[in-house]
Amino acid sequence: MGNHPYIEHKEMLRPALISKMEEFHVFGYNEVTVEEIWDYLIHKVWKKPQDHIRTYQLVSDVLSINIGHFMNHSTIEAFKSPNLFADINNEDLQELLQPKPKSTK
């Protein structure tokens, strides 16, 4: 969604995005990136962009992201992702998932 109307505000919002990312890191979500937060905003919070939105409204949206809502969205998006095992035939998949026998010493 590179043509979202709010993309022109991304650089101006970068400090707020970084602040929110750092907040998530404090709570133990160290893998969250600025890009993931931006994608969440574009796909979830700003689905229906408003004309003539003010900067303070965008900053408020960024800073009011709830970690639970963000993680729920991320989980759902992960389930929508393509099957990583699609190119592996069933026999190879079973071999990968089969537990290794314990060695006797």
C-alpha positions as CSV (number, residue, x, y, z in Angstrom):
1,M,0.0,0.0,0.0
2,G,2.7,2.5,-1.1
3,N,0.1,4.9,-2.4
4,H,-1.7,5.5,0.9
5,P,-2.6,9.2,1.4
6,Y,-0.8,9.4,4.7
7,I,2.6,8.2,3.3
8,E,3.6,11.8,2.9
9,H,3.5,12.1,6.7
10,K,5.7,9.1,7.4
11,E,9.0,11.0,7.9
12,M,7.3,13.6,10.1
13,L,5.8,10.8,12.2
14,R,9.1,8.9,12.5
15,P,9.9,10.1,16.1
16,A,6.5,9.0,17.3
17,L,6.9,5.6,15.5
18,I,10.3,5.1,17.1
19,S,8.9,6.0,20.5
20,K,6.1,3.5,20.1
21,M,8.6,0.8,18.9
22,E,10.8,1.5,22.0
23,E,7.7,1.2,24.2
24,F,7.0,-2.2,22.7
25,H,10.7,-3.2,23.3
26,V,10.3,-2.2,27.0
27,F,7.4,-4.6,27.3
28,G,9.5,-7.4,25.8
29,Y,8.4,-7.3,22.2
30,N,11.9,-6.7,20.9
31,E,11.2,-7.9,17.4
32,V,8.7,-5.1,16.6
33,T,10.0,-2.7,14.0
34,V,8.9,0.8,12.8
35,E,7.8,-0.7,9.5
36,E,5.5,-3.2,11.2
37,I,3.9,-0.4,13.2
38,W,3.5,1.6,10.1
39,D,1.9,-1.3,8.3
40,Y,-0.5,-1.8,11.2
41,L,-1.5,1.8,11.0
42,I,-2.0,1.7,7.2
43,H,-3.9,-1.6,7.2
44,K,-5.9,-1.4,10.4
45,V,-6.1,2.1,12.0
46,W,-6.2,4.2,8.8
47,K,-8.2,1.9,6.5
48,K,-10.5,4.8,5.6
49,P,-8.2,7.9,5.3
50,Q,-9.7,11.3,6.1
51,D,-9.2,14.3,3.9
52,H,-7.3,17.2,5.5
53,I,-6.3,15.2,8.6
54,R,-4.2,17.1,11.1
55,T,-0.7,16.0,12.1
56,Y,-1.7,15.9,15.8
57,Q,-4.4,13.3,14.9
58,L,-1.8,11.1,13.2
59,V,0.6,11.4,16.1
60,S,-2.2,10.5,18.5
61,D,-3.1,7.5,16.4
62,V,0.6,6.3,16.6
63,L,1.0,6.9,20.3
64,S,-2.3,5.3,21.2
65,I,-1.6,1.9,19.6
66,N,-2.5,-0.8,22.1
67,I,0.0,-3.6,22.2
68,G,-2.7,-6.3,22.4
69,H,-4.5,-5.0,19.3
70,F,-1.2,-4.7,17.5
71,M,-0.2,-8.3,18.4
72,N,-3.6,-9.7,17.5
73,H,-3.3,-8.0,14.1
74,S,0.2,-9.4,13.6
75,T,-0.9,-12.9,14.6
76,I,-3.8,-12.8,12.1
77,E,-1.5,-11.5,9.4
78,A,1.0,-14.3,10.1
79,F,-1.8,-16.9,9.7
80,K,-2.7,-15.3,6.3
81,S,0.9,-15.7,5.0
82,P,1.7,-18.3,2.5
83,N,2.4,-21.9,3.6
84,L,6.2,-22.2,4.0
85,F,5.9,-26.0,3.5
86,A,3.9,-25.9,0.3
87,D,6.9,-27.0,-1.9
88,I,7.8,-29.9,0.4
89,N,6.2,-33.2,-0.4
90,N,4.4,-35.1,2.4
91,E,7.2,-37.7,2.9
92,D,9.9,-35.0,3.3
93,L,7.6,-33.1,5.7
94,Q,7.0,-36.2,7.8
95,E,10.7,-36.9,8.0
96,L,11.3,-33.3,9.1
97,L,8.6,-33.5,11.8
98,Q,9.5,-37.0,13.1
99,P,11.3,-37.0,16.4
100,K,14.8,-38.3,16.4
101,P,15.5,-41.5,18.3
102,K,17.2,-41.1,21.6
103,S,20.8,-42.2,21.7
104,T,21.7,-44.9,24.2
105,K,24.9,-44.4,26.0
